[in-house]
Amino acid sequence: MVTAAVPEELGLIRDCLADGKTEIIGQSKVNRGSYSGYDLFLCVGGVGSVSMATTLTVFILTISPDYVMLIGSAGGFSQAGTKVLDVAIATEEIAAQLGVEGWPKGAIEPLNLAANQIELDQKLAGRALGALKTSSMRVDVRSGPFVTVSTVTASRDTAENYYFTHRAIAENMEGFGAAYSCKFFGVPFLELRVVSNEVGDRNRARWQLDKACQRVQEVALSLLRSEVFR
């Protein structure tokens, strides 16, 4: 199963499906078809961790997928050397805003009551990284921790707090919720994103959302044609 926050992040893959059809799961329309030998489901999970975790839970209980791949755009941390249109693969997901406000102001300390970090499937992430590094696609790819937030970071200070606290390479809004749902049900999970902007940069003229949306789907299709999920 491939999931994303919004339909635009799945449109290219949908158009590549053979024998494509639409099914209703819960209150969501799901695209289903075959690609590279897979019976593939394309599911829109919604924006934000709560929406993604809730919707993905329904999908998992209904479909029982062998794998879940979350794709989409992301902010990249320039402090980590991540550049716009780089491909990023998550090795862990961190709920950066789950905790207690600490010091310096803006830093978040984890709660003793709840873990705010989920380690992802390292073997699966490693296979995906290796496949992309040796593929014919000319993309810069890296792996590392992602932070999940509910509010897009709009300042350099907050971006630096997140980076120096977690050494993250990318920021997103759904990954922790998806990772939590998949971990709960024991479903192997891969998160793949393409950087559309620098974390903390609110100048939308420099953002490349359309190109990131296109590239992440091309990369996902490349992984589906590879041996990563077989």
N, C-alpha and C positions, 0 to 999 in steps of 0.2 A: 504494500500500500504506500502511496505517495500522498502526503498531505502538505498543505500550505495555508497561510492565513487568509489569502484572498484569491478569487478565481483567476486573476491576471497572472498569478504565479504558476498556474497549471495549464493555461490555454495551449501552449505549444505542445506539451506532452499529450494533451487530449486529442489534438489534431493528428498525432502520430499513431493513435490506437487503431487496430484493426477490429472490425466487428463491434464498434463502439456503441454503447447504449447507456441510458440514464436509469438509475434506480433511486428509490426513496428510502433513506435510512433515518429513522427518527423524523426530524423536520428538515433534513438536508437532502439535496440532490447530489448523487454520487455518480461519477462517470466510471464505466467499467468496460474493459476491452483487453485485447491481447497485444503484447509487445515483447519482442525478443524471447518468446517462449513463456512469458509470464501471463497469468490471469491477473491483470493489474486494476486496482481501484484507485481513483483519484478523488480525494476528499478534502473539501474546504473546511478548515477547523475554526476559522474566525480569528480576529485580532485580539491579542492578549492571552496571558497564561490561563486565566479562568475559562475563557471560551474554548481555547484549544484543549485543555485537559478534559473538560466536560464532553465536548463533541467527540474527541478521540476515544474516550471511554465507551461511548455508544458504538462507535465504529468497530472498536476492537471486540466488544461483546457480540456484535452482529456478524462481522466478517471473519474473525479469528485469523488475522494475517500472519504470515511467516515472518515478515519484517515490516517495520515502519520507517520510511525516510521522510523527514521534514525538510522542506526546501524553502528558500525565500531570500530576501535581501537583508542586509545588516549594516550597522555602523562599524567602522573599523578603527581600532586604536592605533593612532600614528606612533605612539610611544612603543608599541610592539613591532613597528615596521610594517604594519598592515596598510596596504594602499587600496585606493578605489579600483574596483573591478577584480581585486584578488578573490580567489576561491578560498573559503575558510571551512574547515571541518572541526566540529566540536569534539573535544576529549572529555569534557565535563561541563555541566550546566550549573550556574550559580545564581540563586535568587538574590540579586545584589541589594534589593530594598527590603528583604525580609530580615528583621532584626531590630536593634536598638541604635538610635543615633549616638555616635560616639564622638571622639575628638581626634583630629580636627573636625570642625563642623562639616557635615556632609558625609563623613565616613560612617559606615554601618557595621556594627558589631553583631555577630550571630547570636541568636537566642539559645539558651541552654535547652529550651523546650522543643525546638524543632531544628533539624538540619537544613541548611540553606544550600547545600552542595550535593550534586548527584554525579557520580562517576559514570561515564557512558561506556559502551562496549568497545574496549580498546582494540581488540582484534579486528572488529568490523571497521572502525575508524582507520586503523592502520592499513587494511586492505584497500579501502577507498583512496587513501592518500597515495599508496603505492601505484594503484591503477591510474590515477590522474597524472602522476609524475612521469609515467612511462607511456602515456597515451599520445596520440598524434595531435591532440588539442594543445594549442599554445596558450596556456594559462599559468599564472603564478598561483601556487596552492600551498597552504600551510595549515597546520592543525594546532589546537590549543584550547584553553578554557574560554567559554562564552559566559557573559553575564546577561541575565534576563531582567528587564525593568518594565515598569508600568508607565513611566514617563520618559519620553525621549530626552536624552541628555543634551542640554543646550548651552553648557558652559565649559570652559577649559578646566576650571577647578574641579568640577564634578567628574569630568572625564579622567583627570589625573588621579583622583581619589579611587575611582573604580579600578584603574589600571594598576596602581601601586599596591592596592589591597589584594587584588585577585590575579594580577599578571594576565589579564584577559586579552584576547586578540580581537574579539568582536562583541557587539551589543545587539540584543534582539528583544522581542516582546512575547514570544511564545515558547521558547525552547525548554524552560524549566517545567512548565505545565505538561508539555508533551513527554519529556523525559520521565516525569513522575508517573504519569499514566502508564507508559510502557514498562517501567520498572515494576509497578504494582502488579501488572498482569504477566510479567515475564516475557515480554515481546522484544526481540532485538531491535535496537533503535539507532539510526544514523541521522545526524543533523548536518545539513550541507547548505551553506549560504554564500552569496556573492556580495561583496562590499559595495554599497551604493554611495557612501559618504563617510567622512571622517567623524568620529564621535565628538560631539561638542560643536560642530560646525553647523550653524543654522542658516547659512547662506544657501538657499535652495538652488540658486543658479549653478552651484558647483556639484550638486547631487546628480547621480546618473542612475535613477531608479529604473527607467525603461531598459537600459543596457544590462543592468544587474539582473532584472527579471528574466530577460532573454537568455543571458549567459548561464544562470543557475539551472534553467531547464535543459539547456544543451548539455551541461555537465551531468545532470541527473540521467539523461538519456544515454550518455556515454557509459556511465556506471551500470546501467541496466543491460547494456550490450556486453559488458565485461563479465568476469567471473566472480565479482565481489559478493553477489548474493546467492551464488550457486553452491 
